[in-house]
Amino acid sequence: MSDITEGLGAAVQGALTSRAVEPDRGKGDPDTGEEHVCSNCGTITHGAFCHQCGQKQHIHRTLTALAHDLIHGVLHLDGKLSKTLPLLLFKPGTLTRRYIEGERAKFVSPMAMFLFSVFLMFAVFQMVGLTTPTTLGDSDVVQGAFEGARDAAYDRRDQLRADLQALPADTSEADRTALQTELTQLEADIERGEGISSEVIDQLIAEDGNLELDVTGVGWLDQAIKKWQDNPGLMLYKLQANGYKFSWLLIPISIPFVWLLFLWKRRFKAYDHAIFVTYSLSFMSLLFVTISLIATSSSGAGWAFTILTIAAPLHVYKHLKHAYGLSRFSTIWRFVALLFFIVVVLVLFLQALLLLGAF
């Protein structure tokens, strides 16, 4: 129940945030002939809305009207969304091109659409239980920590062997003995750790300091890794929260890669690519909402996977082709390159979240 409540709260937050980015103004019939003094700015106006500030001239004071405002403000299923959503789903290239060329008043702006769809996606994920686990089995955590330390021990053993072989002839016996003693102890530790069960790995790591070697040798990175080992549930929660808060980073990360596809075409500017990327991410968020809801049914997983593998690449292809007015050949090779760039963008985004969640 708490996940459902949090999900509904996130959906409301996303809707209100998107409305803050693009509020309604100036809607209604200005030619009713009825004169009003605007309660908000004092302007004498004719019609249902003030021509100066955009406030509705009929001031309601009923609970029914308040409930209507709440539903309209959160869902906003009429007006711009009813014109934007069909184009976003079925003719994304047309939507992007028309918005770039100046048809702004009739469509939801890309950023408002992105904010609403992303917040809605995370809200639905919480409601259906598709959240990052906040707890991990102790044996899994210990096993992962042990494997990292063991790999570091292997590297150190190989380095010690190489150092012993490379010692010059005039090396003192004390220095040679120190290296040999460290190597012997390390080899004994590694041999003792081979085949050990996960139930006693934690005891072995706690008792034997030689297995607690630095994994990377970089202080701040080792500290971050240690935090993941000590409290993986908290770190996974922070990763999930950062994915929610910093999802907008996908836009600036993606724009340079799309720009590379049109490097020699001067008529396409960075603004064009920003609109393309933002509307694309909005569609993908809505697609994830759809398949996550379908996957909750008993036989929905297969359908969800089928829809994802067909709808996602098809939408990217159609969006790319019609937004930039490309031929079939130009679209195909850019589409293939874009699929590779998408993987790169996701890796960069994940790395950013890991760094943000490590401290």
C-alpha positions in Angstrom: 0.0 0.0 0.0 2.9 2.4 0.8 4.3 1.8 -2.7 0.9 2.6 -4.3 0.7 5.8 -2.2 4.2 6.9 -3.1 3.5 6.1 -6.7 0.3 8.2 -6.8 2.2 11.0 -5.0 5.0 10.9 -7.6 2.4 11.0 -10.5 0.8 14.1 -9.0 4.2 15.7 -8.5 5.2 15.0 -12.1 1.9 16.4 -13.4 2.2 19.6 -11.3 5.8 20.0 -12.3 5.0 19.7 -16.0 2.2 22.2 -15.6 4.6 24.6 -13.8 6.9 24.3 -16.9 4.0 25.0 -19.3 0.9 26.5 -17.5 -2.4 27.1 -19.3 -2.9 30.7 -20.3 -5.4 32.6 -22.4 -7.8 29.7 -23.1 -11.5 30.4 -23.6 -13.8 32.5 -25.8 -12.7 36.2 -25.6 -15.8 37.4 -27.5 -18.7 36.8 -25.0 -19.3 40.5 -24.8 -19.5 40.4 -21.0 -17.3 42.9 -19.2 -15.4 42.0 -16.1 -12.8 43.5 -13.7 -10.2 40.9 -13.2 -9.9 39.9 -9.6 -6.2 39.1 -10.0 -4.8 42.2 -11.8 -7.8 44.6 -11.9 -7.8 44.9 -15.7 -11.2 45.5 -17.4 -11.7 42.6 -19.8 -14.3 41.0 -22.0 -14.7 37.2 -22.2 -14.0 34.2 -20.0 -10.3 35.0 -19.4 -8.3 38.1 -18.6 -6.3 39.2 -21.7 -3.6 40.7 -19.3 -2.9 37.9 -16.9 -4.9 34.9 -18.3 -6.9 34.3 -15.1 -10.4 32.8 -15.6 -13.0 35.4 -14.8 -15.6 33.0 -13.3 -14.5 32.4 -9.7 -15.9 29.2 -8.3 -16.4 28.5 -4.7 -17.8 24.9 -4.6 -16.2 21.6 -3.6 -17.3 20.1 -6.9 -15.4 22.7 -8.8 -12.4 22.2 -6.6 -12.4 18.5 -7.3 -12.7 19.2 -11.0 -9.7 21.5 -10.8 -7.7 18.8 -9.1 -8.5 16.1 -11.7 -7.9 18.6 -14.5 -4.6 19.8 -13.0 -3.2 16.4 -12.5 -4.4 14.5 -15.5 -4.9 17.3 -18.0 -6.5 15.0 -20.5 -7.9 17.7 -22.7 -6.4 20.5 -24.7 -2.7 20.2 -25.6 -2.2 16.7 -24.4 -5.0 15.4 -26.6 -3.2 16.9 -29.6 0.3 15.9 -28.5 0.0 12.4 -27.4 -1.4 10.8 -30.6 1.4 12.4 -32.6 4.0 11.4 -30.1 2.9 7.8 -30.2 2.3 7.4 -34.0 3.9 10.3 -35.8 6.8 11.5 -33.6 8.8 13.0 -36.4 5.8 15.1 -37.5 5.4 16.4 -33.9 9.1 17.2 -33.5 9.3 19.0 -36.9 6.1 21.0 -36.3 7.2 22.1 -32.9 10.7 23.1 -34.1 9.1 25.1 -37.0 7.0 27.1 -34.6 3.7 25.3 -33.8 4.0 25.7 -30.0 0.7 26.7 -28.6 -1.2 23.6 -29.6 1.3 21.1 -28.3 2.8 20.2 -24.9 6.4 21.3 -24.8 9.0 18.6 -24.9 10.3 19.4 -21.4 6.8 19.4 -19.8 6.1 16.1 -21.6 9.3 14.6 -20.4 8.8 15.6 -16.8 5.3 14.2 -16.6 6.2 10.9 -18.4 9.3 10.3 -16.2 7.5 11.0 -13.0 4.6 8.8 -14.1 7.0 6.0 -15.0 8.7 5.9 -11.6 5.2 6.2 -10.0 4.0 3.1 -11.9 7.2 1.3 -11.2 6.6 1.7 -7.5 3.0 0.7 -7.7 3.7 -2.5 -9.6 6.8 -3.3 -7.5 9.5 -2.7 -10.1 11.8 -1.0 -7.7 15.5 -1.6 -6.9 15.8 -4.0 -4.0 16.9 -2.3 -0.8 18.1 -5.5 0.8 20.5 -8.2 -0.4 21.3 -11.6 1.0 24.2 -11.6 3.4 25.9 -14.4 1.6 25.7 -12.6 -1.7 27.3 -9.5 -0.3 30.0 -11.4 1.5 30.7 -13.5 -1.6 31.0 -10.4 -3.8 33.4 -8.8 -1.3 35.5 -11.9 -1.0 35.8 -12.3 -4.8 37.0 -8.8 -5.2 39.6 -9.3 -2.4 40.6 -12.6 -3.9 41.2 -11.1 -7.4 43.3 -8.4 -5.8 45.3 -11.0 -3.9 45.9 -12.9 -7.2 47.2 -9.7 -8.8 49.5 -9.0 -5.8 50.8 -12.5 -5.9 51.8 -12.2 -9.5 53.4 -8.9 -8.9 55.5 -10.3 -6.0 56.7 -13.2 -8.2 57.7 -10.8 -10.9 59.5 -8.6 -8.4 61.4 -11.5 -6.9 62.6 -12.6 -10.4 63.6 -9.0 -11.3 65.7 -8.4 -8.2 69.2 -7.5 -9.0 72.1 -9.7 -7.8 73.3 -7.2 -5.3 69.9 -7.0 -3.4 70.3 -7.4 0.3 69.2 -10.7 1.9 66.8 -8.8 4.2 64.9 -7.2 1.2 64.8 -10.5 -0.6 63.5 -12.3 2.5 60.8 -9.7 3.1 59.4 -10.1 -0.4 59.6 -13.9 -0.1 57.8 -13.9 3.3 55.0 -11.7 1.9 54.6 -13.9 -1.1 54.6 -17.1 1.0 51.9 -15.7 3.3 49.8 -14.5 0.4 50.0 -17.8 -1.4 48.9 -19.6 1.8 45.9 -17.2 2.2 44.9 -17.8 -1.4 45.2 -21.6 -1.1 43.1 -21.5 2.1 40.4 -19.5 0.4 40.0 -21.8 -2.6 36.7 -23.7 -2.4 35.6 -22.3 0.9 31.9 -22.1 1.5 30.1 -18.8 1.5 29.0 -19.3 5.2 32.6 -18.9 6.4 33.8 -16.4 3.9 32.8 -13.5 6.2 34.8 -15.0 9.1 37.8 -15.5 6.9 37.8 -12.0 5.6 37.4 -10.6 9.2 40.2 -12.8 10.6 42.7 -12.5 7.7 43.9 -9.0 7.0 45.9 -9.9 4.0 42.7 -10.7 2.0 41.4 -7.1 2.6 43.6 -5.6 0.0 42.6 -2.4 -1.9 40.6 -3.4 -4.9 41.7 -0.5 -7.2 44.4 1.4 -5.3 42.5 4.7 -5.7 41.5 5.9 -2.3 38.2 7.6 -3.1 37.1 4.7 -5.3 38.0 2.1 -2.7 36.0 4.0 -0.2 33.0 4.0 -2.5 33.3 0.3 -3.1 33.6 -0.3 0.7 30.3 1.6 1.2 28.6 -0.7 -1.3 30.0 -3.7 0.5 29.1 -2.5 3.9 25.5 -1.4 3.1 24.4 -2.4 -0.4 20.8 -1.9 0.4 21.3 1.8 1.2 23.5 2.3 -1.9 21.0 0.6 -4.2 18.3 2.9 -2.7 20.5 5.9 -3.4 21.0 4.7 -7.0 17.3 4.4 -7.5 16.6 7.8 -6.0 19.3 9.4 -8.1 17.9 7.8 -11.2 14.6 9.4 -10.4 16.1 12.9 -9.6 18.7 13.0 -12.3 16.8 11.4 -15.2 17.1 14.8 -17.0 20.8 14.1 -17.4 19.9 11.8 -20.2 19.1 14.8 -22.4 22.4 16.7 -22.3 24.3 13.3 -22.5 22.3 12.3 -25.6 22.4 15.5 -27.6 26.2 15.3 -28.6 25.7 11.8 -30.0 22.7 12.8 -32.1 24.7 15.9 -33.2 27.4 13.6 -34.5 24.9 11.9 -36.8 24.3 15.3 -38.6 27.8 16.8 -38.2 28.0 18.0 -41.8 24.4 19.1 -42.1 24.4 22.7 -41.0 20.6 23.2 -41.2 20.1 21.0 -38.1 21.1 22.8 -34.9 21.6 21.7 -31.4 18.0 22.9 -30.6 16.6 20.5 -33.2 18.5 17.6 -31.6 17.3 18.6 -28.1 13.7 18.5 -29.2 14.2 15.2 -30.8 15.9 13.7 -27.8 13.4 15.0 -25.3 10.3 13.8 -27.2 12.0 10.4 -27.7 12.7 10.0 -24.0 9.1 11.0 -23.2 7.9 8.2 -25.5 10.2 5.6 -24.0 9.0 6.5 -20.5 5.4 6.1 -21.6 6.4 2.8 -23.3 7.9 1.5 -20.0 4.8 2.5 -18.2 2.7 0.5 -20.6 4.8 -2.7 -20.6 5.2 -2.6 -16.8 1.4 -2.6 -16.4 1.1 -5.4 -19.0 3.8 -7.5 -17.3 1.8 -7.6 -14.0 -0.7 -10.0 -15.5 -0.1 -13.7 -15.4 0.8 -14.1 -19.1 1.9 -10.5 -19.7 5.6 -10.9 -19.5 5.9 -12.3 -23.0 3.6 -9.6 -24.5 5.6 -6.9 -22.7 8.9 -8.1 -24.1 7.4 -8.3 -27.6 6.0 -4.8 -27.5 9.3 -3.5 -26.2 11.4 -5.1 -28.9 9.1 -3.9 -31.7 7.8 -0.6 -30.5 11.0 0.9 -29.3 13.2 0.5 -32.4 10.3 1.2 -34.7 9.5 4.5 -32.9 13.2 5.5 -33.1 13.3 4.8 -36.8 10.1 6.7 -37.7 11.1 9.6 -35.4 14.5 9.9 -37.0 13.3 9.6 -40.5 10.4 12.1 -40.4 11.9 14.6 -37.9 14.9 15.2 -40.2 13.3 14.4 -43.5 15.8 11.6 -44.4 15.8 9.0 -47.1 15.5 5.4 -46.3 19.2 4.7 -46.6 20.2 7.7 -44.6 17.8 6.7 -41.9 18.9 3.1 -41.7 22.6 3.8 -41.2 21.9 6.6 -38.7 19.4 4.3 -36.9 22.1 1.6 -36.5 24.6 4.1 -35.2 22.0 5.6 -32.9 21.4 2.1 -31.4 25.1 1.9 -30.5 25.0 5.5 -29.1 22.0 4.6 -26.9 24.1 1.9 -25.2 26.9 4.4 -24.7 24.5 7.0 -23.2 23.0 4.4 -20.8 26.5 3.4 -19.7 27.5 7.0 -19.1 24.3 7.7 -17.3 24.7 4.7 -15.0 28.3 5.7 -14.3 27.0 9.2 -13.3 24.4 7.6 -11.0 27.1 5.4 -9.4 29.3 8.3 -8.7 26.4 10.3 -7.3 25.4 7.4 -5.2 28.8 6.6 -3.9 29.2 9.6 -1.6 
